[in-house]
Amino acid sequence: MKHVRALLALGVAAAVIGLAGCKKEPVPSPSTSAPAAAPAGETADQFIARVNDEYKKMYPEMTAAQWLSSTYINDDSQLLSAKANERYLSQLNSWIEQSKKFEGQQMSPATARSIQLLKIGTAMPAPKDPARLAELTQIATRMEGMYGSGSFCSGPGDTDCRQLGDLEDVLRNSRDYDAQFDAWKGWHTISKPMRKDYTRFVELVNEGAKNLGYADTGELWRSGYDMSPVELAAETDRLWGQVKPLYEQLHCYTRSRLESKYGTDKGQTSGGMLPAHLLGNMWQQDWGNVWDVLAPYNEQQAGSLDINGALSRQYQQVLDAQNAKAGEDRNPLEQAQTEVEANLVNAKRMTERAQDFYVSLGMPKLPDSYWNKTQFIKPRDRDVVCHASAWDMNMSGDVRTKMCIKPNEEDFTTIYHELGHVYYYLAYNKQPPLFQTGAHDGFHEAIGDTIVLAMTPKYLASIGMVGNQQQSNEALINAQMRMALAKVSFLPFGLMIDRWRWGVFDGSIKPDSYNKAWWELKAKYQGVAPVEARGEEFFDAGAKYHVPGNTPYTRYFLSHILQFQFYKSLCDAAGYKGPLYECSFYGNKAAGAKFEAMLSKGASQPWQQTMKELTGGEKMDASAVLEYFAPLQTWLKQQNEGKTCGWQASAAGAPAPTSPAKPTNAPKADAKPGKPAQG
């Protein structure tokens, strides 16, 4: 879910293990040299022109080091990545310092905007002191390394070691309560060693933020939206208020289904919250993997939406063909290699299918270099960061994605998402380097997901992912539920991660209560809790990539609002008439032209103007979300009628109850049945 753009989004896009081996005496090199001084008599416009030129020249070396460290996790790549980021942050500090002499001077609007973007030009503001700057980059790289190479070992002598992908498969496929808990708990052990590093990391980035004139790093992050930090916080609260009732209805329905599957004693935890390990996702951000538990109607009633099954069959066909090609006389290593080759062929086919949607809108095919340089699958010979990401390597067309694709629906839709970043890169590569990013970071995350919304059952049937769908209310509710388990379930999670980090950065959340605050916020926003108490010996926030990776997360919440606005506008551009949830603009060049025109603007103007050109309005608004899910919300209210909905957030971390929860904020007896209480 992460796109790589070092200027505005990156902390450090490396993932490598700790330094080891013999220590050598330092040797002076260009990596430790000071940035060049500004020329005398330079105007503001000339300054920005020079920065754009210098930035574009240094960019490929920086991204190459980061790519290497994400796809070859070892000591050497850690050093290269840390040094590359050290050079960049030193140069960024120098540019920002040089820009101060132009304050109050006359300059073009484009130059003024460029200087403002420069000031908020990293999610990891660095101290001015070279030693502390170097310490910051080393810590950041080391934390990502812990995540990328993390594994949970169990069994006699800790011989059975599983990495994230293996543990996610358990949550995705197993319905054994204890096996799911073991996998969930196991992954959350990998972040415990990060706690000390993260505490120091916060101190260092806050020092950097204060040097730039911000109270803390959270305030700097909230300053990147063409509005004040206070306005941004209020805006996210307003948007959450619009969609919260829909989420509460989905939560109530999900709890009932989990209770039916696992029993009242296991299907919920204290306060009526959902057990963290039973939602099919390590972080409870997407509940689609438990479709078998949550599907409203069976296939006989509504038709099949079994995308996983279709992808599994497709992979098996590829594997059968590769086996036939390789012959029967093979040793285990050769058989393993055959499976790798089949995985690669299938992953590329899945990616080609996603590319086809963008091309159908009039966008270009991806360059040959994309297919030659992308990491499609997890290599057998080394550790890599499997967290999906999209990369612009040189601002001139060398674009890539990095995934460990498996034949399942989650990865299939993630490919469409990541290609959204890639097509955004290609569209704004004509802009000056400082404008080569999203209108705001939520825009970048919304592009591919706008396409995912257009992956209607009819579209999926046309590409062989599902069978022909019945035209019935049951089929409609199933289709809506499938999308809600990905989109609606995500909304509070998208909000709470940065609520936690804003508190960490401003000091209201102290290091000795990191874990307590994490689970309190998950309880407050998601109504989710662990079934065993999680003390301060854990650092559960670090088990989510974006925390050690230092990627701001409010962008993802905003994107889940924006994508519905974008989707509605593109349906209008395509001339579509009918219920919003049935619209697919696949193959519509008019919609594609309007979309690409928006993408091409990058950050060259305030996002409100870019939004207006696409949607006709200047505000982010969740009304399109509610319009899209209106049939499902009505259905959920009917299903939840008479039930005690809502949850008691103060019970976070307590053991599961032995009888149904009775939230203290449940509706009174005379309240309308089924109305959710505030969580």
C-alpha positions in Angstrom: 0.0 0.0 0.0 3.0 2.2 0.0 4.2 4.2 -2.9 7.8 5.3 -2.9 8.5 9.0 -3.4 11.4 10.1 -1.3 10.7 13.8 -1.2 7.3 13.7 0.4 6.5 10.2 1.6 9.7 8.4 2.5 11.3 7.9 5.9 13.7 5.2 4.6 12.4 2.6 2.1 15.0 0.1 3.1 14.5 -3.2 4.8 17.7 -4.8 6.1 19.3 -6.7 9.0 21.6 -5.2 11.6 25.2 -4.3 10.8 27.8 -7.0 11.7 31.4 -7.9 10.9 34.7 -6.2 11.3 34.8 -2.5 11.9 37.0 -0.4 9.7 38.3 3.1 10.3 36.1 5.7 8.5 37.4 6.9 5.1 36.4 10.3 3.8 34.0 10.0 0.8 31.4 11.9 -1.0 28.8 10.4 1.2 30.0 12.5 4.2 30.8 15.7 2.3 28.8 18.8 3.0 26.1 20.0 0.5 27.3 22.7 -1.9 26.7 26.3 -0.9 24.2 28.5 -2.7 25.5 30.8 -5.5 25.7 34.5 -4.6 22.9 36.7 -6.0 20.6 33.8 -6.7 16.9 34.7 -7.0 14.1 32.6 -5.6 13.1 31.3 -9.0 16.7 30.4 -9.8 17.0 28.7 -6.4 14.0 26.4 -7.1 15.3 25.7 -10.6 18.6 24.6 -9.1 17.0 22.5 -6.4 14.8 20.7 -9.0 18.0 20.0 -11.1 20.1 18.8 -8.1 17.2 16.7 -6.7 16.6 14.9 -10.0 20.3 14.1 -10.4 20.7 12.6 -7.0 17.3 10.8 -7.0 18.3 7.6 -9.0 21.2 6.9 -6.7 19.0 7.2 -3.6 16.2 5.1 -4.9 18.6 2.4 -6.2 20.1 2.1 -2.7 16.6 1.8 -1.2 15.5 -0.7 -3.8 18.5 -2.8 -3.2 18.0 -2.9 0.5 14.3 -3.8 0.1 15.0 -6.7 -2.3 18.4 -7.9 -0.9 18.3 -7.8 2.8 22.0 -7.9 4.1 24.6 -5.8 5.9 25.9 -4.2 2.8 22.6 -3.0 1.5 21.8 -1.5 5.0 24.9 0.6 4.8 24.2 1.8 1.3 20.7 2.7 2.1 21.5 4.5 5.3 24.3 6.5 3.6 22.0 7.4 0.7 19.3 8.7 3.1 21.9 10.5 5.1 23.1 12.3 2.0 19.6 13.2 1.0 18.5 14.4 4.4 21.7 16.5 4.7 21.0 18.0 1.3 17.3 18.6 2.2 18.4 20.5 5.4 20.7 22.6 3.3 18.1 23.5 0.8 15.6 24.4 3.5 18.2 26.6 5.2 19.0 28.3 1.9 15.3 28.9 1.2 15.0 31.1 4.4 16.7 34.1 2.7 13.8 34.4 0.3 11.1 34.8 3.0 9.1 37.9 2.3 10.5 38.4 -1.2 8.4 38.6 -4.4 8.4 35.3 -6.3 6.2 33.4 -8.7 3.3 31.3 -7.2 5.0 28.1 -8.4 8.2 29.0 -6.6 6.4 29.9 -3.4 4.6 26.5 -3.5 7.8 24.7 -4.3 9.5 26.3 -1.2 6.6 25.2 1.0 6.7 21.7 -0.4 10.5 21.6 0.3 9.9 22.5 3.9 7.6 19.5 4.4 9.8 17.4 2.1 10.2 14.3 4.3 8.3 12.3 6.8 11.6 11.9 8.7 12.8 15.4 9.5 16.4 15.1 10.5 18.5 16.9 13.1 21.1 19.3 11.9 23.9 17.7 13.9 25.6 15.2 11.5 26.2 12.6 14.2 22.5 12.6 15.2 21.4 12.6 11.5 23.5 9.5 10.9 22.1 7.9 14.0 18.6 8.6 12.7 19.1 6.9 9.4 20.8 3.9 11.0 17.9 3.4 13.4 15.3 3.8 10.6 17.1 1.3 8.4 17.5 -1.1 11.3 13.9 -1.0 12.3 12.8 -1.8 8.7 15.3 -4.6 8.7 13.8 -6.1 11.8 10.4 -6.0 10.1 11.6 -7.3 6.7 13.5 -10.3 8.1 11.2 -10.9 11.0 10.1 -14.5 11.7 8.3 -16.4 14.4 10.0 -19.6 15.5 8.2 -22.3 17.4 8.4 -26.1 17.9 11.1 -28.1 19.6 14.3 -26.0 19.6 12.5 -23.2 17.7 13.2 -25.0 14.5 9.8 -24.2 12.8 10.3 -20.5 11.6 7.6 -18.7 9.7 7.7 -15.2 8.2 4.8 -12.8 7.7 3.5 -14.4 4.5 3.2 -17.8 6.1 1.5 -16.5 9.2 -0.9 -14.4 7.1 -1.8 -17.6 5.3 -2.9 -19.1 8.6 -5.2 -16.2 9.3 -6.5 -16.3 5.7 -7.2 -20.0 5.4 -7.5 -21.6 8.8 -10.6 -21.5 11.0 -8.9 -23.2 13.9 -9.2 -20.7 16.8 -6.0 -21.7 18.4 -3.9 -21.8 15.2 -5.1 -18.3 14.3 -4.2 -17.0 17.7 -0.8 -18.7 17.5 0.0 -17.1 14.1 -1.3 -13.6 15.2 0.6 -13.7 18.5 3.7 -15.1 16.8 4.0 -12.2 14.3 3.6 -9.7 17.2 6.8 -11.0 18.8 9.0 -9.6 15.9 8.5 -6.0 17.0 9.5 -6.3 20.6 13.2 -5.4 19.9 12.1 -2.2 18.0 10.8 -0.5 21.1 14.1 1.1 22.3 15.0 2.2 18.8 11.6 3.7 18.1 11.7 5.7 21.3 15.0 7.2 20.2 13.7 7.6 16.7 10.9 9.8 18.0 13.4 12.0 19.9 15.5 12.5 16.8 12.7 13.3 14.3 11.1 15.7 16.7 14.4 17.5 17.0 14.4 17.8 13.2 10.8 19.0 13.1 11.5 21.7 15.7 14.4 22.9 13.6 11.9 23.4 10.8 9.6 25.5 13.0 7.1 22.8 13.9 6.1 21.7 17.4 6.7 18.1 16.6 6.7 15.6 13.7 3.0 15.0 13.9 2.4 18.7 13.3 4.7 18.6 10.3 2.9 15.7 8.9 -0.5 17.5 9.3 0.9 20.5 7.4 1.0 18.8 4.0 -2.6 19.3 3.0 -3.0 22.9 2.0 -4.7 23.6 5.3 -3.6 24.1 8.8 -2.7 21.1 11.1 -5.7 21.9 13.2 -8.0 22.0 10.2 -6.7 18.7 9.0 -7.4 17.0 12.3 -10.9 18.4 12.4 -11.5 17.4 8.8 -10.6 13.8 9.5 -12.9 13.8 12.5 -15.7 15.2 10.4 -15.2 12.5 7.7 -15.1 9.7 10.3 -18.4 11.0 11.7 -20.0 10.6 8.4 -19.0 6.9 8.0 -18.9 5.7 11.6 -22.6 4.6 11.7 -22.0 2.3 8.7 -18.9 0.8 10.3 -20.8 0.2 13.6 -23.5 -1.7 11.7 -20.8 -3.9 10.0 -19.1 -4.4 13.3 -22.3 -5.6 14.9 -23.1 -8.0 12.1 -19.5 -9.4 12.1 -19.7 -10.0 15.9 -22.9 -12.0 15.5 -21.3 -14.1 12.7 -18.1 -14.8 14.7 -20.2 -15.8 17.7 -22.1 -18.3 15.5 -18.9 -19.7 14.2 -16.8 -19.9 17.4 -19.4 -19.5 20.2 -20.2 -16.6 22.4 -17.2 -17.2 24.6 -14.8 -16.9 21.7 -16.5 -14.9 19.0 -16.2 -11.7 21.0 -14.0 -10.3 23.7 -14.8 -8.1 26.7 -17.0 -5.1 26.0 -18.4 -6.6 22.9 -15.3 -6.1 20.8 -14.0 -8.3 18.0 -11.1 -10.7 18.8 -8.0 -9.4 16.9 -7.0 -12.8 15.6 -10.3 -13.8 14.0 -10.7 -11.3 11.2 -8.4 -12.9 8.7 -5.9 -10.0 8.7 -2.9 -9.5 10.9 -4.0 -5.9 11.7 -7.8 -6.2 11.3 -7.7 -3.7 8.5 -9.4 -5.9 5.9 -11.9 -8.6 6.8 -12.3 -10.0 3.3 -10.4 -13.2 4.1 -13.2 -14.4 6.4 -15.7 -14.2 3.6 -16.6 -17.8 4.3 -17.8 -16.8 7.8 -19.3 -13.4 6.9 -20.9 -14.0 3.4 -24.6 -13.0 3.7 -25.8 -15.6 1.3 -24.4 -18.9 -0.1 -23.5 -19.5 -3.7 -26.8 -21.3 -4.4 -28.7 -18.2 -3.3 -26.5 -15.5 -4.9 -23.9 -16.9 -7.2 -20.2 -17.3 -6.6 -17.8 -14.5 -5.7 -15.0 -17.0 -5.1 -12.1 -15.0 -6.7 -9.6 -17.0 -4.6 -10.8 -20.2 -6.1 -10.5 -18.8 -9.7 -7.0 -17.6 -9.0 -6.0 -20.9 -7.4 -7.3 -22.8 -10.5 -5.4 -20.4 -12.8 -2.2 -21.0 -10.9 -2.7 -24.8 -10.9 -3.1 -24.7 -14.7 0.2 -22.8 -15.0 1.9 -25.2 -12.6 0.7 -28.2 -14.6 2.0 -26.7 -17.8 5.4 -26.0 -16.2 5.6 -29.5 -14.8 4.8 -31.0 -18.2 7.5 -28.8 -19.7 10.1 -29.8 -17.1 9.4 -33.5 -17.3 9.1 -36.1 -14.5 12.8 -36.8 -13.7 13.5 -34.0 -11.3 15.1 -33.8 -7.9 13.5 -31.7 -5.1 15.5 -28.6 -5.9 14.4 -28.7 -9.5 10.8 -29.2 -8.5 11.0 -26.2 -6.2 12.4 -24.2 -9.1 9.6 -25.3 -11.3 7.1 -24.0 -8.7 9.0 -20.7 -8.6 8.8 -20.3 -12.3 5.0 -21.2 -12.2 4.5 -18.5 -9.5 6.3 -16.0 -11.6 4.4 -16.7 -14.7 1.1 -16.5 -12.8 2.0 -13.3 -11.0 2.8 -11.7 -14.3 -0.5 -12.8 -15.7 -2.3 -11.3 -12.7 -0.4 -8.0 -13.3 -1.1 -8.0 -17.0 -4.8 -8.3 -16.2 -4.6 -5.2 -13.9 -2.6 -3.4 -16.6 -5.4 -4.1 -19.1 -7.9 -2.1 -17.0 -5.7 1.0 -17.2 -4.9 0.5 -20.9 -8.6 0.2 -21.6 -9.0 3.8 -20.3 -6.5 5.0 -22.9 -3.4 4.9 -20.7 -0.1 3.5 -22.0 1.2 0.0 -21.5 3.8 -0.3 -18.9 7.4 0.0 -20.2 9.5 -3.1 -20.9 11.7 -2.1 -18.0 8.8 -2.6 -15.6 8.5 -6.2 -16.5 12.2 -6.8 -16.4 12.9 -5.1 -13.1 9.8 -5.6 -10.9 9.9 -8.0 -8.0 6.7 -10.0 -8.6 7.3 -12.9 -6.2 9.3 -13.7 -3.1 12.7 -15.1 -4.0 13.9 -18.4 -2.6 17.4 -17.3 -2.0 17.1 -14.2 0.2 15.0 -12.1 2.6 13.0 -9.3 1.0 10.4 -6.8 2.2 7.2 -8.4 0.9 5.0 -5.4 1.8 3.6 -4.2 -1.5 5.0 -0.9 -2.8 5.3 1.0 -6.1 8.5 2.8 -7.1 9.5 5.6 -9.4 13.3 5.1 -9.8 14.4 8.1 -11.8 11.4 10.4 -12.5 11.8 9.5 -16.2 9.9 6.3 -16.7 11.8 3.6 -14.7 8.8 2.4 -12.7 8.5 -0.8 -10.7 6.4 -2.6 -8.1 7.6 -4.8 -5.3 5.4 -7.6 -4.1 5.4 -11.2 -3.1 2.3 -12.1 -5.2 0.3 -15.1 -4.3 -2.8 -16.3 -6.2 -5.5 -14.8 -3.9 -8.0 -12.0 -4.1 -6.1 -9.8 -1.6 -3.0 -9.7 -3.7 -5.0 -9.5 -7.0 -6.7 -6.3 -5.9 -3.4 -5.0 -4.4 -1.9 -5.2 -7.9 -4.6 -2.9 -9.2 -3.9 -0.5 -6.3 -0.1 -0.5 -6.8 -0.4 0.2 -10.6 -2.5 3.2 -9.6 0.7 4.7 -8.1 2.7 3.7 -11.1 0.3 5.4 -13.6 0.3 8.5 -11.3 4.1 8.6 -11.6 4.0 8.3 -15.4 1.4 11.0 -15.7 3.2 13.6 -13.6 6.8 12.8 -14.8 6.5 15.9 -17.0 6.2 18.1 -13.9 9.2 19.7 -12.2 10.7 17.2 -9.6 9.3 19.1 -6.6 5.8 18.7 -8.1 6.2 15.0 -8.8 3.9 13.7 -6.1 0.2 13.5 -5.4 -2.1 16.5 -5.0 -1.9 15.3 -1.4 -0.8 11.9 -0.2 -4.4 10.6 0.1 -4.8 11.2 -3.7 -1.9 8.9 -4.4 -3.4 6.1 -2.4 -6.9 6.6 -3.9 -6.0 6.2 -7.6 -5.7 2.4 -7.8 -8.5 1.9 -5.4 -10.8 3.9 -7.6 -10.1 1.3 -10.2 -10.8 -1.5 -7.7 -14.3 0.0 -7.1 -14.9 -0.4 -10.8 -14.1 -4.1 -10.5 -17.8 -4.9 -10.3 -19.1 -8.5 -10.4 -20.0 -8.0 -14.0 -16.4 -6.9 -14.8 -15.0 -9.8 -12.7 -17.2 -12.2 -14.6 -16.0 -10.8 -17.9 -12.4 -11.7 -17.0 -13.2 -15.1 -15.7 -12.7 -14.4 -12.0 -16.3 -15.2 -11.0 -19.3 -16.9 -12.6 -22.2 -15.0 -14.1 -24.0 -13.3 -11.3 -27.7 -13.6 -10.5 -29.8 -10.5 -10.8 -31.2 -10.6 -7.3 -31.2 -8.8 -4.0 -29.1 -11.6 -2.5 -26.4 -11.2 -5.2 -26.4 -7.4 -4.6 -25.9 -7.8 -0.9 -23.1 -10.3 -1.4 -21.4 -8.0 -3.8 -21.8 -5.0 -1.4 -20.5 -7.1 1.6 -17.5 -8.2 -0.4 -16.5 -4.6 -1.0 -17.4 -3.4 2.5 -15.2 -6.0 4.1 -12.3 -4.3 2.3 -13.4 -0.7 2.3 -15.6 0.0 5.3 -13.7 -2.3 7.7 -10.5 -0.3 6.9 -11.8 3.2 7.8 -11.2 3.3 11.6 -7.9 1.5 11.3 -6.8 4.1 8.7 -7.5 6.8 11.3 -6.1 5.3 14.5 -2.5 4.6 13.5 -1.7 8.3 13.1 -3.8 9.2 16.1 -1.4 7.0 18.0 1.7 8.5 16.4 0.4 12.1 16.8 0.2 11.4 20.5 3.7 9.7 20.5 5.2 12.7 18.7 3.6 15.4 20.9 4.4 13.5 24.1 0.8 12.8 25.3 1.6 9.1 24.8 4.8 8.3 26.8 7.2 5.5 25.9 6.1 3.5 29.0 2.5 3.4 27.7 3.1 2.8 24.0 1.3 -0.5 23.9 -1.5 0.5 26.3 -2.3 3.5 24.1 -2.2 1.4 20.9 -4.8 -1.0 22.1 -6.9 1.8 23.6 -7.1 3.5 20.2 -7.8 0.2 18.4 -10.7 -0.3 20.9 -12.0 3.2 20.6 -12.0 3.3 16.8 -12.2 -0.3 15.6 -13.9 -2.1 18.5 -11.1 -4.7 18.3 -9.1 -6.2 21.2 -6.7 -9.0 21.8 -8.1 -12.0 23.8 -5.1 -11.8 26.2 -3.8 -8.6 27.8 -0.8 -7.1 26.0 1.6 -5.4 28.4 4.4 -2.9 27.8 6.9 -5.7 27.2 5.3 -5.8 23.7 5.5 -3.1 21.0 2.5 -4.1 18.9 2.5 -0.9 16.8 5.8 -2.1 15.3 4.2 -5.2 13.9 2.5 -3.0 11.3 5.0 -2.1 8.5 4.1 1.6 8.4 5.3 2.3 11.9 9.0 1.0 11.6 8.8 2.2 7.9 7.7 5.6 9.2 5.0 6.1 6.5 2.3 8.5 7.5 -1.1 6.7 7.6 -3.8 9.4 7.5 -3.3 9.2 3.7 -5.0 5.8 3.7 -8.0 7.0 5.6 -8.4 9.9 3.3 -8.0 7.7 0.3 -10.9 5.5 1.3 -13.1 8.6 1.2 -11.5 10.1 -2.0 -11.7 7.0 -4.0 -15.5 7.0 -3.8 -15.6 10.6 -4.9 -13.3 9.9 -7.8 -15.2 6.8 -8.8 -18.5 8.7 -8.8 -17.0 11.4 -11.0 -15.5 9.0 -13.5 -18.9 7.2 -13.7 -20.5 10.5 -14.5 -17.7 11.2 -17.1 -18.5 7.8 -18.7 -22.1 8.8 -19.0 -23.2 6.0 -16.6 -26.8 6.2 -15.4 -27.9 3.8 -12.7 -27.0 2.8 -9.1 -23.5 3.9 -8.3 -22.4 0.4 -7.1 -23.1 -1.1 -10.5 -20.9 1.3 -12.4 -17.7 0.1 -14.2 -16.0 2.5 -16.5 -13.7 -0.2 -17.9 -12.9 0.6 -21.5 -14.3 4.2 -21.3 -11.8 6.6 -22.9 -13.7 9.7 -21.7 -13.4 8.6 -18.1 -9.8 7.7 -18.7 -8.9 11.1 -20.2 -10.5 12.9 -17.2 -8.6 10.7 -14.8 -5.3 11.1 -16.5 -5.7 14.9 -16.7 -6.0 15.0 -12.9 -3.0 12.7 -12.5 -0.8 14.8 -14.7 -1.2 17.8 -12.3 0.8 16.1 -9.5 1.3 18.6 -6.7 1.6 21.7 -9.0 -1.5 23.3 -7.5 -3.5 23.1 -4.2 -5.4 19.8 -4.0 -8.7 21.6 -3.7 -8.3 22.9 -7.3 -7.3 19.5 -8.6 -10.3 18.0 -6.8 -12.6 20.6 -8.3 -11.4 19.8 -11.9 -12.2 16.2 -11.4 -15.3 16.2 -9.2 -16.7 19.7 -9.4 -16.2 20.3 -5.7 -13.4 21.4 -3.4 -14.2 19.3 -0.3 -13.5 15.8 0.7 -16.8 14.2 1.5 -18.1 10.7 2.4 -21.5 11.1 0.8 -20.4 8.9 -2.1 -19.4 6.2 0.3 -22.9 6.2 1.8 -24.5 6.3 -1.6 -22.5 3.3 -2.7 -23.3 1.2 0.4 -26.9 2.3 0.9 -28.4 -1.1 0.1 -26.0 -2.9 2.5 -26.5 -0.4 5.3 -30.3 -0.9 5.1 -29.8 -4.7 5.1 -27.4 -4.6 8.0 -29.8 -2.6 10.1 -32.4 -5.2 9.4 -30.0 -8.0 10.4 -29.0 -6.2 13.6 -32.5 -5.3 14.7 -33.0 -6.1 18.4 -29.3 -6.7 19.0 -27.1 -4.7 21.4 -24.7 -3.1 19.0 -21.7 -1.0 19.9 -18.8 -1.9 22.3 -17.2 -0.8 25.5 -13.8 0.5 24.6 -12.6 0.6 28.2 -12.4 -3.2 28.2 -9.5 -3.3 25.8 -7.2 -6.2 26.4 -9.4 -8.0 29.0 -10.0 -11.7 28.6 -13.0 -12.9 26.6 -16.3 -13.0 28.5 -18.2 -16.2 29.3 -21.5 -14.6 28.4 -22.7 -12.0 25.9 -21.2 -8.5 26.5 -23.4 -5.8 27.9 -21.8 -2.5 26.8 -22.4 0.2 29.3 -23.2 2.6 26.4 -25.9 0.3 24.9 -29.1 1.9 23.8 -31.8 2.4 26.5 -34.8 0.1 26.5 -36.9 2.6 24.7 -34.3 3.3 22.0 -35.0 2.1 18.4 -33.9 -1.5 18.1 -30.7 -2.1 16.3 -29.4 1.5 16.6 -25.7 1.3 17.4 -24.3 2.7 20.5 -21.2 4.9 20.3 -18.0 2.8 20.5 
